[in-house]
Amino acid sequence: MDKTALSSATLISIFSGLYRIVLRLNYYTEFVEKVPKDCIVLTLACGKYRFFDKDLGDIGGIPRLLDAGQCNDAYSAVQIAVALSNASNVNMNESVD
């Protein structure tokens, strides 16, 4: 992974879990739409289907919306998040105000 491509990323958001098919439940969709342009969105599980059709653009040629698979792929998602954290110098355990 080219570390310079992700050097401008400031946050990695991970969305995981089930999201019931009820039209008025738009929490994840609205949150993803409001994530700053310098942030990466990593998804897994069924919740992603609420916003997976969104074009969030890219950071240094790498898509901002990355899919890690389904619920049973949680370990892979953690490994991807660690690699993204290392490549972008974003501390995974740092809270954002």
N, C-alpha and C positions, 0 to 999 in steps of 0.2 A: 504494500500500500504506500502510495506516495504521500509522505508526511506534509509536504508543502501544499498539496491540494486541500488538505483539511486544516491548515494552520489558522484559518479565519473562523472556524467553528468555535462557538462559545458554550454550547449546551447540547447534551444528548438526551432526548426524551424517549422513554421506553413505554409503549402502550401494549398491554397484554390483558387477556381475559375475555370473557363472554360479554356480549352486548345484545340484549334482547331486541328483537325486531318489533319495536314499537315506534311509530313515526315521531312522536313527540320527544323521544329520548335522543337528544343530539349532543350530549356532553362531549364525547370524544371528538366528534366532527367539529364542533365549535372550537374546542381547545386546539386541535391541530391547525385549523385555519388561522388561529391567533399566535401560533408559535413564531417567534422572531425569525427573520430570513437567514440568520447566521447559525441556526440550530438544526440538528439532525433528528429525524423522527424514525425510531426503530420499532417495528411492530411484530407481534406474533399473536396467534390465536384468532378467534372469530371477530373480535372488535374491529379489526382493520377494515372489514368490508364496509363499514360506515363511511370511510374516507379514502379508501384505497384508489379511487378514481381521481383524486385531486392531483393536480400538477403543482408540486411544491418547488420545482426548479432543482438546482444543484448547487453544490459548494465545490469549486475547483474541478468541475466535471464529474463529481460523484453525486448521484441523486440524493436529495435531502430525505426522501421517503424510502426507507430500506425495509424489506420484509424478511423476517427470520423464520417464517413457517407457521406451524400450528402449535398447540399447547405443549405437545411432547417435545418441542424443539427449544424449550426454555434454556437448557444448558448452552446450546449453540448461540442463542441470543445474548447470553451473558458473555460468552467468548468474543462475539462481535463487538459488544459494547466496550469490553476491555481493550480490544485492538483499536477501536475508534478513539477511545480515551487517550491511549498512548500516542496515536498518530496526531491528535489535535491538541495535546497538552491540556485537556479538560479533565479535572479531577472528578472521578465518578462519585466520590463520597462528599463532595462539596455541595452545600445547600445554596440555592439561589434565592435572593431576596426579591 
